[in-house]
Amino acid sequence: MEEKLRYLSPLWKEAGFERLKTEIDPEKMHNVTTSMVDIYENCPGGGEKYLYLACEEGKVTDFQTGEGEVPQAEFSIRGPYQVFAAITRGELSSTRALMTGKLRLKGNMAKAVRLAPLADRVNKVLSGVSTLYEEEQA
């Protein structure tokens, strides 16, 4: 059985970045150049964490997770850890989470709505990483 990697950990980030670099087709990403940071609130154990993603011409060029100072990005999306975990597991689309107020966006909303299917594609790839979500550790 494949070992599960703790969500947002350095090993999870490495596995996710490798998948994103090999499984994301720049054409299907419409050769977009953008960046976004997800800010996770109410994380297990307290505090906030972030996930940062940058694309150039549709290729994922940077992927980070961490705590503390958040990288600058074109879009900032903020919400509870549990909501982002549900999105990464494929249980909730990022568009639905934004439209129902479960997540809050800072940036150009019209552009974000156009890019939402691309974000869902990224999340679909990340859902392929064997992941242990912290609420599962109870």
N, C-alpha and C positions, 0 to 999 in steps of 0.2 A: 504494500500500500504506500502511495506517495505521501511523503511528509508534508504536513500543512505548515505554511509560513504565516506568522502573525501579521495580520493586516497592518499596513503602513510601516512595518519594520524595514531595516536596511536590506535584509534578504528578500523580502516581498518586493521592495522597490526594484532591486536588481533583476529579479525574475520578470516583473512587469515590464521593465524597460526593454529587456531582451525580446519579449513577446511583441511589444509595440513596434520595435524596430524591424522585426521580421514579418509580422502579420498585417501591418497597416499598409495598404496600397495608396501611394500618394494621389493617384487619379481618383480613387473612391473618396479621398479626403478633399477632392476638388482643388488640389495643389495649394491649399490654404496656408497662409502665414499668420499665426496668432499665438497667444499665450493665455493661460488661465491658471488661477490658483483656487483650490477648494480649501476653505477654512473650516475645520471640523471643531464644533463646539461640544461641550459636555462629554469629553472622551472618557472612557473607562479609566479610572485612576485620577481623574480630574484634569483640568487644563484644556488647551487647544493644540491641535496638530494641523499640518497642511500637506496638500498634495499639489505639486506644480508640474505643469506640462507645457512645453513649447513645441510648435511645429513651424517648419520653414518649407514652403512649397510642397506641403502635404506630408513631409517626413517628420517623424518625431525626433527632435534634436536634443531635448532635455526633459528629464523626468526626475523629480525630487520628492521626497517626503521628509518631514521633520517636525520639530517644535521650535518655538522662538520666533526670530525675525522672519517674516514672510517675504518671499521674493516678489518683486514688482511684476505685474502682468496686465495684459489688455483687459481681462475680465477677472473679477473676484466674485466667488460664490461662497456664501456662508450659510451654515446650517448645522443641525445636530449630527453627531457621529453616526447614530442609528440610521438616519436618512441616507447618508452617503454609503453606508454599508449595504443597505437595501438596493441602492442603485448599482453598486459594484457586483452584488450577487445576481443582478438581472431581475429583481423583483419589482422595480420601480424605474420608470424612465426619468431622465433628468428634466425633460420638458414638462412632464406631469408634476414633478416635484417643484419646479419653478412656478408653474401656473397655479398650483394650489397653495402657494405660500410656504411650503415646507423648506424651501431654500430661498435665499435673498441674493439678488444679483447686483453687482456694481459694474457698470459698463454700458455699452450700447445695446439696449434690449432688442431692437430690431435685428441687429447682426447676431446677437446671441441666439435668437429664435431660429435664424437661418443655419447657425452652426450646431444647434442641438442634435440633429441626427448624426453629426460627426462625433459629438461627445458620446452619444449612445454607442457608436461603433467602437470607440476607445474603451468604454466600459465593458462591452461584450468581450473584447480581447482580454481585459484585466480579469474578467470573471473566470477565465480559463486557468488562472493561477490557483493552485490548491491552497486555500486560505483558511486560517483560523481567526475568526472574529472574536474580539475580546468578550462579548456577551456569552459566547459559547464556553468560556472557561469556568463558569460558575460551579 
